[in-house]
């Protein structure tokens, strides 16, 4: 009997070792197609999704191999922030179009399109999906756009929710990244041009998160428990790690994750103990031969 257990254990170990080795060899630098001009990244299981700003295309790749293919073709749209929900739907912010889109995350087929605003001054920048709604930010208009989601997954009619409370929009790019608490009752947003973080309820009332004088001129946000990861660019490309209080009223910047492989990172998502940041390379003039990539970071 003991011999049987030992053989089973050895067999399990033999199976586990190749898997561990495979995991250890996940590429730390994942190339995207030249000229892609990425901005947002979303991860589900071992798949990653990255949009193309000027074309609205979406690239789907594998974190294990780094290989991928075009999921959503050029349809004359834009793709800024992206998010994958648990129903295998890919939500995409449409930037200056004032629109948002939903695709099948497996096939790239259209599921829904939203026209949030026809105003010329708009930039639908990022999106987070909770159990009951998808929330989009607008960097030019002092609104969040809410798309209700029914218990059966049916997508409802979009609503423009005014941002009130402590936040005041100024010239330039305002609210950028967004994430939500696990229950979806609270949102966290960053106002890039002021470096301020806010906690927002589902009615759009924003309350300043006190960082003790620190500023976060951030782009994409990722909330993991009470740790908030905020992507920042110049003068130092990196990801700020912010420890938030349980009530989300205050927080402390504890460190910055950096890498020589980063070049104007914009957004980040997580897989296990690793973060994956997409490099927009805004300081490099775009062109069909310009290289773009994703950088793996240790949390």
C-alpha positions in Angstrom: 0.0 0.0 0.0 2.8 2.4 0.9 4.6 1.5 -2.3 1.5 2.5 -4.3 1.3 5.8 -2.6 4.9 6.4 -3.3 4.6 5.7 -7.0 1.5 7.9 -7.2 3.4 10.7 -5.4 6.4 10.3 -7.7 4.2 10.3 -10.8 2.5 13.5 -9.5 5.9 15.1 -9.0 7.0 14.1 -12.4 3.9 15.7 -13.9 4.3 18.8 -11.7 7.9 19.5 -12.6 7.3 20.2 -16.4 4.4 22.4 -15.5 6.4 24.4 -13.0 9.2 24.7 -15.6 6.7 25.9 -18.2 5.3 28.5 -15.8 8.8 29.7 -15.0 9.6 30.2 -18.7 6.7 32.5 -19.4 8.1 35.3 -21.6 9.0 38.5 -19.7 8.8 40.5 -22.9 5.9 39.8 -25.3 6.0 41.4 -28.7 2.9 43.0 -30.3 2.7 43.6 -34.0 4.8 46.5 -35.3 2.8 49.7 -35.6 0.0 48.4 -33.3 -0.1 51.5 -31.0 -1.6 49.8 -27.9 -3.1 51.3 -24.8 -5.2 48.9 -22.8 -4.6 45.3 -21.6 -6.9 42.7 -20.0 -6.1 39.2 -18.9 -8.4 36.2 -18.5 -6.8 32.8 -17.6 -3.8 32.6 -19.8 -5.1 34.9 -22.5 -4.4 38.6 -22.9 -6.2 41.2 -24.9 -4.6 44.5 -26.2 -6.4 47.1 -28.2 -5.0 49.3 -31.0 -5.7 53.0 -30.4 -6.1 54.3 -34.0 -7.8 51.2 -35.6 -9.9 49.6 -32.9 -8.3 46.3 -33.6 -7.8 43.8 -30.7 -4.9 41.4 -30.4 -5.4 38.2 -28.4 -2.3 36.3 -27.2 -1.2 33.6 -24.8 0.9 34.5 -21.7 2.6 31.1 -21.8 4.0 31.4 -25.3 3.7 35.1 -26.1 2.1 34.1 -29.4 -1.2 35.7 -30.6 -3.4 36.7 -33.5 -5.8 39.5 -34.4 -9.2 38.9 -32.7 -11.0 42.0 -33.7 -10.2 43.5 -37.2 -10.1 47.1 -38.2 -13.7 48.4 -38.3 -12.9 52.1 -38.3 -13.2 52.3 -34.5 -10.9 53.1 -31.6 -9.7 50.9 -28.7 -8.4 52.4 -25.5 -9.2 50.6 -22.2 -10.3 47.0 -22.4 -11.9 44.6 -19.9 -13.0 40.9 -20.1 -16.0 39.8 -18.0 -16.8 36.4 -16.6 -19.3 35.8 -19.5 -16.4 35.9 -22.0 -17.3 39.3 -23.3 -14.6 41.9 -24.2 -15.6 45.5 -23.3 -13.7 48.3 -25.1 -13.6 52.1 -24.6 -13.8 54.0 -27.8 -11.8 57.2 -27.0 -12.7 60.2 -29.1 -15.6 58.4 -30.8 -17.7 58.8 -27.6 -18.6 55.1 -28.0 -18.1 51.8 -26.2 -18.1 48.3 -27.7 -18.6 44.7 -26.6 -17.1 41.7 -28.5 -17.1 38.0 -28.1 -13.8 37.3 -26.4 -13.4 34.0 -28.3 -14.5 35.0 -31.8 -14.3 38.8 -31.9 -17.9 39.0 -33.1 -19.8 42.2 -32.3 -22.2 41.9 -29.3 -23.1 45.5 -28.6 -22.1 49.1 -29.4 -23.0 52.2 -27.3 -23.0 55.9 -28.3 -22.4 57.6 -25.0 -22.1 61.1 -26.4 -22.0 63.1 -29.6 -20.0 65.9 -28.0 -16.8 66.7 -29.9 -14.9 67.1 -26.6 -14.9 63.5 -25.4 -12.5 60.7 -24.7 -14.0 57.5 -23.4 -10.8 56.2 -21.8 -11.2 53.1 -19.6 -13.8 50.5 -18.4 -14.4 48.2 -15.5 -17.1 45.5 -15.4 -18.9 44.6 -12.1 -21.6 42.0 -11.6 -24.3 44.6 -12.3 -22.8 47.2 -14.6 -19.9 48.2 -16.8 -18.5 51.6 -16.0 -16.6 53.8 -18.6 -14.6 56.9 -17.8 -14.5 60.1 -20.0 -11.4 62.2 -19.7 -13.0 65.3 -21.2 -16.5 65.2 -19.7 -17.4 65.0 -16.0 -19.4 61.9 -16.3 -19.1 58.1 -15.9 -21.1 56.0 -18.4 -22.9 53.1 -16.8 -24.1 50.1 -18.8 -26.5 48.0 -16.6 -26.1 44.2 -16.6 -29.0 42.1 -15.6 -28.7 39.0 -13.5 -29.0 36.9 -16.6 -26.2 38.8 -18.3 -28.4 40.9 -20.5 -26.9 44.3 -21.4 -29.1 47.3 -20.7 -29.4 50.9 -21.9 -26.4 53.1 -21.1 -26.8 56.0 -18.6 -24.6 59.1 -18.2 -23.9 59.5 -14.5 -22.5 63.0 -13.5 -19.4 63.0 -11.3 -20.0 65.2 -8.3 -18.6 65.6 -4.8 -14.9 66.4 -4.4 -13.8 66.1 -8.1 -13.6 69.1 -10.4 -12.5 68.7 -14.0 -9.8 71.0 -15.3 -8.2 71.6 -18.7 -6.4 68.5 -20.1 -7.0 64.8 -19.5 -9.0 64.3 -16.3 -10.4 60.9 -15.2 -8.5 58.1 -16.7 -8.2 54.6 -15.1 -10.9 52.9 -13.2 -11.4 49.8 -11.1 -14.0 48.5 -8.6 -14.2 46.8 -5.3 -15.2 43.1 -5.6 -18.9 43.8 -4.6 -19.1 46.5 -7.3 -20.4 49.1 -4.8 -17.4 51.4 -4.9 -15.3 52.5 -7.8 -11.8 54.0 -7.7 -10.7 56.5 -10.4 -7.6 58.6 -11.0 -7.6 62.1 -12.3 -4.4 62.2 -14.3 -3.9 66.0 -14.6 -4.2 66.5 -10.9 -2.7 63.3 -9.6 -5.7 62.7 -7.3 -7.5 59.5 -6.5 -11.2 59.3 -5.7 -13.6 56.7 -4.3 -16.9 56.9 -6.1 -20.3 55.4 -5.3 -22.8 54.2 -7.8 -24.5 57.6 -7.8 -21.3 59.2 -9.0 -20.4 61.0 -5.8 -16.6 61.2 -5.6 -14.6 61.5 -2.4 -10.9 62.3 -2.4 -8.6 59.5 -1.2 -6.1 61.1 1.1 -2.5 60.1 0.1 -0.8 62.3 2.7 0.4 64.8 0.1 1.5 62.3 -2.5 0.2 62.6 -6.1 -0.6 59.9 -8.6 -0.4 61.2 -12.2 -1.7 57.8 -13.2 -3.1 56.1 -16.2 -4.5 52.5 -15.7 -5.5 51.2 -12.3 -5.6 47.7 -10.9 -7.2 47.0 -7.5 -6.1 43.8 -5.8 -7.5 43.5 -2.3 -6.4 46.7 -0.5 -3.5 47.3 -2.8 -3.9 49.6 -5.8 -1.5 49.5 -8.7 -1.3 52.7 -10.6 0.6 53.0 -13.9 2.6 56.2 -14.2 4.8 57.5 -17.0 7.3 60.4 -17.2 9.5 61.2 -15.4 9.7 57.6 -14.2 8.0 54.8 -16.1 6.6 52.4 -13.5 3.7 51.1 -11.4 3.0 52.8 -8.1 1.9 50.4 -5.3 -0.6 52.1 -3.0 -1.8 50.5 0.3 -5.4 51.6 0.9 -7.2 51.8 4.2 -10.2 49.4 4.5 -12.7 52.4 4.2 -10.8 53.6 1.0 -10.7 57.1 2.5 -6.9 57.2 2.6 -3.8 55.4 1.4 0.0 55.3 1.3 2.3 55.0 -1.6 4.6 52.2 -0.5 6.9 51.7 -3.6 7.3 51.9 -7.3 7.8 48.9 -9.5 10.1 49.7 -12.4 11.9 47.9 -15.2 14.3 49.0 -18.0 11.9 47.3 -20.4 9.1 49.8 -19.7 8.6 52.6 -22.3 5.5 54.9 -21.6 3.4 52.2 -20.0 -0.3 52.9 -19.9 -2.2 50.0 -18.3 -1.6 46.9 -16.3 -3.3 43.6 -15.4 -2.3 40.7 -13.2 -1.8 36.9 -13.6 -0.7 35.1 -10.4 2.3 36.9 -8.9 3.1 38.8 -12.0 1.9 42.1 -13.5 1.7 42.7 -17.3 2.1 46.3 -18.5 1.5 47.4 -22.0 3.9 50.0 -23.4 2.3 52.7 -25.5 5.6 54.5 -26.3 3.8 57.8 -26.7 7.2 59.6 -26.8 8.1 57.7 -30.0 6.6 58.9 -33.2 4.2 56.2 -34.5 4.8 54.4 -37.7 4.2 51.0 -39.3 7.7 49.7 -38.3 7.6 50.9 -34.6 7.9 48.1 -32.1 5.4 47.6 -29.3 5.4 45.1 -26.5 4.1 43.9 -23.1 6.4 43.8 -20.0 6.1 41.3 -17.3 6.7 42.7 -13.8 7.1 41.0 -10.4 4.6 42.2 -7.9 
